[in-house]
């Protein structure tokens, strides 16, 4: 494992540093280079894995060689010719940082954030994935691509495994494929989330906030419970928010400063917006709304900055059209695969959702989005109106920060970010601060297009406007009030962090148990499951396959697929979508399936029970494990 | 007028003292509403018990 880990770090460093140095040479601004480097690194990873996967060559050596070859080209073509300038800019930045002064509140926020990131890294290293969505579909998608060395429609009974967008899952796969152990899978999004927070800081600075206020504004986003929790989880809501922040920062930071970076600014911004927008849409379907918003922001900013620049408008039209074409091309490359796959398999790019526009049914799916997510609406809010739901959830009336439906935006949003956003919105309208209004419009449009927007984790991007507003207002408050509001931000941040210290669904003895375990295979997901969902059945499979890995199949209504792989993905998991009993029996036989887990309430149970080749190994509630007898 | 790229803009108070005080008061009231919920204490107590358990496990008591 350690050799693989070293390989992962070296390859990732070669890619990231190459892009960072390239954009430092092109833009001569460190924060911009950091954000561009993170975006381009993710894009390179996603595209190489996707292309190699579609070619059936998704093997660690092939992926490593391909990415190192691309990184070499970047270093030779973009970095080497500008090396002296790059070193100079980096030195200037270090000098500037040494002389930068922050107030106490900002310093406390930075130290607290660093501490919780380190704690999250520590616990993520030892603890296996434990949350519902990760075990049900995010991680099974990554593990399947790894085992099959190819990317194709996964014929799973789970519609989420079959139809979900895959960019986030490819980033998770990247963190496992060289290491051959899933210890890093839960922190696959951490670098992007941290960079997204830097982008919020950068946005606040671009809009006029001081350093300390920009840090405190970014703290509204950073210490939201949803952000803290998803730093070390496979849920992708915080990743989406980070991508939106990065896209917005690139436009606002780059386009008004065209004279500093020459005519290439529009093209660099186009690369950033195309990448951020493409990844937004490639991570989850409703991310496409933010992608469109980023393109609108780009077009507006490009036109507005040209009006204030040199030369006639007509002569500048061609680069804008060209850069728009580049955005569309990059964006589609990063997001089109799941849409095409879904059209080819279900005739609906947004499968499994039934998509209608008013009376017009655009795409026929299994159910409306509301029906899919309706059953997850907690009883506490089910009878409330829209506004009442928001206000109820934003107060976070839950004892656990891990309840991300009845909480997730943090106390900083409710007490500071929300009033600041309302005040700043009014101020921006009065002052005609067009860009501020466009940023707000983009985020509100994203929230409005989100199914179940009362669910806090789905609307994490709105925190960006709360953070920006907070930063901009802090600078305009009289000193005593500024200090008081800063104090409130710090207290609420500490409270969020305190709630996030005990890891999800983990007792202190569980943590000690996995830390002291001598074998990586002992840190298994089933030990953290709720008993209702077949914990004993999954634990039996885990124990049974420790010494001798098995080929395992599963039936309909088996909630979790990921635990079947084992923490080092030792078991081969076969996805079956049978047409009937004969098909089921024949596939079990021809696939060499040794273990089958089924739900008693599905036909899969009867079919396996009447198959002479299998016997019941363990029953746990609705879940039954069969093992092959001959 | 473009409103981005304004790093050098001088600080300007939102009016004078009254708007600042109203905003500060609103923040304190909302923070109070958030903090007064019994769930805050539950969450904090859970963390304290969890850390106590962890310390006890580590110290072997």
Interface residues (C-beta under 8 A of the other chain):
Chain A: X205 X206 X207 X208 X210 X252 X256 X257 X301 X304 X305 X308 X395 X396 X397 X398 X399 X400 X401 X411 X414 X415 X416 X418 X419 X420 X423 X427 X431 X432 X433 X434 X435 X436 X473 X475 X476 X477 X478 X481 X482 X484 X485 X488 X491 X492 X495 X498 X499 X501 X502 X507 X508 X509 X511 X512
Chain B: X1 X2 X3 X4 X5 X6 X7 X9 X11 X12 X13 X14 X16 X17 X20 X21 X23 X24 X26 X27 X28 X30 X31 X33 X34 X35 X37 X39 X40 X42 X43 X44 X46 X47 X50 X51 X53 X54 X56 X57 X58
